[in-house]
Amino acid sequence: MEMIADTPQVARHEAARATAAAAASAAGSTGRTSQGGEFLTFRLGAEEYGIDILRVQEIRSYEQPTRIANSPAFIKGVVNLRGVIVPIIDLRLKLGCDTAEYNTFTVVVVLNVRGRVVGAVVDSVSDVLELSREHIKPAPQLNSSVDASFITGIGTIKNGHGESEAERMLILMDIEGLMSSADMGLIGD
């Protein structure tokens, strides 16, 4: 993400983000993903994921949350973020990653989902990428025993140049849909 120092430029940038966020809400997050846009990329195990940058409020280092009794294992607890009590969800556990180690790269992506602040624990944050419609393929159709409803598409990113050019895939997530799902119990309709 670019750092902007000029105050008028910051105001224009924030106004553009607000307009884009309003348009994304009106169109629904799935429609926005198929049209492309900016995505925050992060790692969960060996896979790389991307979420709509407009849902990201901030990125924080991981701190041990206060555990909530009788909550599912993927709900790590809550933290106090400047006076707001924020539930912390470990996406690695929620999405069934093999291991969930906490190290210096582990971060919490603070999200604004339907007006509610939620934290998502990820292995590491990679980058902010802009993907055009041509670089996004439709989500794969999987059998009914696999819940892939939160996958909105697969982004393809080229690394390198010429003969050494390689392509990597980025799983694009509907983070709002995932965090609003009934099994999460965080956000009502």
C-alpha positions in Angstrom: 0.0 0.0 0.0 1.3 3.4 -0.9 2.0 5.9 1.9 0.5 9.3 1.1 2.0 12.3 3.0 0.2 15.2 1.3 -2.9 16.2 3.3 -5.2 17.1 0.3 -4.1 13.9 -1.5 -5.0 11.9 1.7 -8.4 13.5 1.7 -9.0 12.7 -2.0 -7.7 9.1 -1.4 -10.1 8.6 1.5 -13.0 10.1 -0.4 -12.2 7.7 -3.3 -12.1 4.7 -0.9 -15.4 5.7 0.7 -17.0 6.0 -2.8 -15.6 2.6 -3.8 -16.8 1.1 -0.5 -20.3 2.4 -1.0 -20.3 1.1 -4.6 -19.0 -2.3 -3.4 -21.8 -2.5 -0.8 -24.4 -1.6 -3.3 -23.1 -4.2 -5.8 -22.4 -6.9 -3.2 -18.9 -8.2 -2.5 -19.1 -11.1 -5.0 -19.9 -8.7 -7.9 -16.9 -6.5 -7.0 -14.5 -9.5 -6.9 -15.5 -10.6 -10.4 -14.9 -7.1 -11.7 -11.4 -6.9 -10.1 -10.1 -4.4 -7.6 -7.5 -4.2 -4.9 -6.9 -7.1 -2.6 -4.9 -7.6 0.6 -3.0 -10.9 0.2 -2.1 -13.1 3.1 -1.0 -16.7 3.8 -2.8 -19.4 5.6 -0.5 -22.5 5.6 0.8 -23.0 2.1 -2.0 -21.2 0.4 -2.3 -17.5 -0.5 -5.6 -15.7 -0.1 -6.9 -12.3 -1.0 -9.7 -10.2 0.5 -11.2 -6.9 -0.6 -9.0 -4.1 0.7 -12.0 -2.0 1.5 -13.0 -4.4 4.3 -9.6 -4.0 6.0 -9.4 -1.4 8.8 -5.8 -2.1 10.0 -3.2 -4.8 10.5 -1.9 -5.5 14.0 0.7 -7.8 15.5 -0.9 -10.8 17.3 -1.5 -10.5 21.0 -3.1 -13.2 23.1 -6.8 -12.4 23.4 -9.0 -13.0 26.4 -10.7 -16.4 26.0 -14.4 -16.6 25.9 -15.9 -19.7 27.7 -17.6 -22.4 25.5 -16.7 -20.7 22.2 -15.5 -22.8 19.2 -11.8 -23.4 18.9 -11.5 -20.9 15.9 -12.8 -18.1 18.1 -9.6 -17.2 20.0 -11.3 -14.6 22.3 -11.6 -10.9 22.4 -9.3 -7.9 22.6 -9.8 -4.3 23.5 -9.0 -2.1 20.5 -9.1 1.5 21.6 -12.3 1.0 23.6 -13.9 -1.4 21.2 -14.2 -5.1 22.1 -13.2 -7.1 19.0 -13.7 -10.8 18.6 -10.6 -12.6 17.2 -11.1 -15.4 14.7 -8.2 -17.7 13.7 -8.8 -18.2 10.0 -6.3 -21.0 10.0 -8.4 -23.1 12.4 -11.7 -22.0 10.8 -10.5 -23.1 7.3 -8.9 -26.3 8.5 -5.2 -25.6 8.0 -2.9 -28.3 9.2 -1.1 -26.2 11.8 -1.6 -22.9 13.4 1.7 -21.7 14.9 2.0 -18.3 16.5 5.3 -16.6 15.6 6.6 -13.2 14.8 4.9 -13.2 11.3 1.4 -14.0 12.8 -0.8 -10.9 12.5 -4.4 -9.9 13.1 -6.2 -8.3 10.1 -8.8 -6.0 11.7 -11.9 -6.0 9.4 -15.0 -3.8 9.2 -17.8 -6.2 8.2 -21.3 -4.9 8.1 -20.5 -2.2 10.5 -18.9 -4.6 13.0 -15.2 -4.8 13.8 -13.7 -8.3 13.7 -10.1 -9.5 13.9 -8.8 -12.4 11.7 -5.6 -14.2 12.6 -3.4 -15.1 9.6 0.1 -16.5 9.2 1.4 -13.4 7.4 0.4 -10.5 5.3 2.0 -10.4 1.8 1.0 -7.4 -0.2 -1.8 -5.3 -1.7 -2.4 -6.3 -5.3 -4.7 -4.8 -7.9 -6.3 -7.4 -10.1 -8.2 -6.7 -13.3 -11.2 -8.8 -14.5 -8.9 -10.7 -16.9 -6.8 -12.0 -14.0 -9.7 -13.4 -12.1 -11.1 -16.8 -12.9 -14.5 -18.1 -11.6 -14.5 -20.0 -8.3 -14.4 -23.8 -8.9 -17.6 -25.8 -8.6 -17.0 -28.4 -5.8 -19.2 -31.2 -4.5 -21.7 -30.4 -1.8 -19.6 -31.9 1.0 -17.0 -29.1 0.6 -18.1 -25.6 1.6 -16.5 -23.3 -0.9 -19.2 -20.6 -0.7 -16.7 -18.0 0.6 -14.5 -18.4 -2.5 -15.4 -15.8 -5.0 -12.7 -16.5 -7.6 -9.1 -17.4 -8.3 -6.7 -14.6 -9.1 -3.7 -15.4 -11.3 -0.5 -13.4 -10.7 2.6 -13.5 -12.9 6.0 -13.5 -11.2 9.2 -12.9 -13.1 9.8 -12.0 -16.8 10.5 -13.9 -20.0 11.4 -17.6 -19.7 11.5 -17.4 -15.9 7.9 -16.2 -15.7 5.8 -18.2 -13.3 2.2 -17.9 -12.4 0.8 -18.2 -8.9 -2.8 -18.5 -7.8 -4.6 -16.4 -5.2 -7.8 -17.6 -3.6 -10.2 -14.7 -3.4 -12.4 -14.8 -0.4 -15.8 -13.1 0.4 -14.6 -12.2 3.9 -17.9 -10.5 4.7 -19.8 -13.7 3.7 -17.5 -15.9 5.8 -17.6 -13.7 8.9 -21.4 -13.4 8.6 -22.0 -17.1 8.3 -24.3 -18.7 10.8 -21.6 -21.0 12.3 -19.5 -18.0 13.2 -22.4 -16.4 15.2 -20.8 -13.0 15.1 -22.9 -10.9 12.8 -26.7 -11.2 12.4 -28.7 -10.3 9.3 
